[in-house]
Amino acid sequence: MIISTDQQKAMEEGHPVPLIVAGTECVLIRKDLYDRVKTILEYDASEWTESEMSGMAAIAADEADNAGPIS
């Protein structure tokens, strides 16, 4: 794939470059920027399991116990 000089400059400056590839809208970004947002892109928004909810409840209870009095 060949990109224009303007697209290359934008990408080098850290800007996303919109592209159409085989009829599909895509965005070209530098790998270092992709690596920074990869964890966000892989976010799992599925329902929590009973185990995950129990674990979070235990953490919240522990933090509440250690919080001290409310002023």
Legacy VTK file of the C-alpha trace (Angstrom):
# vtk DataFile Version 3.0
C-alpha trace
ASCII
DATASET POLYDATA
POINTS 71 float
0.000 0.000 0.000
1.252 3.440 -0.858
0.211 6.451 1.204
0.540 10.083 0.201
3.227 12.385 1.541
0.588 14.239 3.582
-0.692 10.964 5.063
2.849 9.866 5.894
3.611 13.200 7.589
0.384 13.032 9.615
1.177 9.481 10.739
4.752 10.402 11.692
3.354 13.262 13.810
1.130 10.795 15.647
-2.126 11.591 13.876
-4.455 8.812 12.719
-4.746 8.402 8.948
-8.155 7.220 7.695
-7.982 4.710 4.842
-10.367 2.554 2.841
-9.038 -0.983 2.353
-11.124 -3.276 0.144
-14.216 -1.210 0.987
-13.554 -1.292 4.744
-12.905 1.914 6.694
-9.589 1.637 8.557
-7.256 3.885 10.518
-3.479 3.793 10.198
-1.502 4.712 13.325
2.090 4.288 14.440
2.846 1.045 16.284
3.976 2.848 19.452
0.576 4.564 19.653
-1.228 1.295 18.970
0.736 -0.376 21.777
-0.419 2.373 24.173
-4.121 1.899 23.369
-4.072 -1.864 22.843
-5.268 -2.661 26.368
-8.224 -0.326 25.911
-9.064 -1.952 22.584
-8.948 -5.385 24.209
-11.249 -4.353 27.068
-13.644 -7.136 28.004
-17.119 -5.671 28.489
-18.809 -9.016 29.075
-20.898 -9.689 32.169
-18.920 -10.224 35.368
-18.694 -13.727 36.768
-19.751 -14.510 40.350
-16.074 -14.952 41.210
-15.133 -11.517 39.819
-18.011 -9.822 41.665
-17.108 -11.582 44.922
-13.486 -10.535 44.536
-14.425 -6.889 43.958
-16.838 -6.965 46.918
-14.036 -8.286 49.138
-11.678 -5.533 47.966
-14.327 -2.845 48.554
-15.082 -4.200 52.024
-11.391 -4.281 52.913
-10.900 -0.710 51.694
-13.955 0.436 53.663
-12.607 -1.224 56.814
-9.256 0.533 56.378
-10.648 3.930 55.376
-11.042 5.363 58.832
-13.713 7.792 59.991
-15.515 10.107 57.590
-14.839 13.772 58.367
LINES 1 72
71 0 1 2 3 4 5 6 7 8 9 10 11 12 13 14 15 16 17 18 19 20 21 22 23 24 25 26 27 28 29 30 31 32 33 34 35 36 37 38 39 40 41 42 43 44 45 46 47 48 49 50 51 52 53 54 55 56 57 58 59 60 61 62 63 64 65 66 67 68 69 70
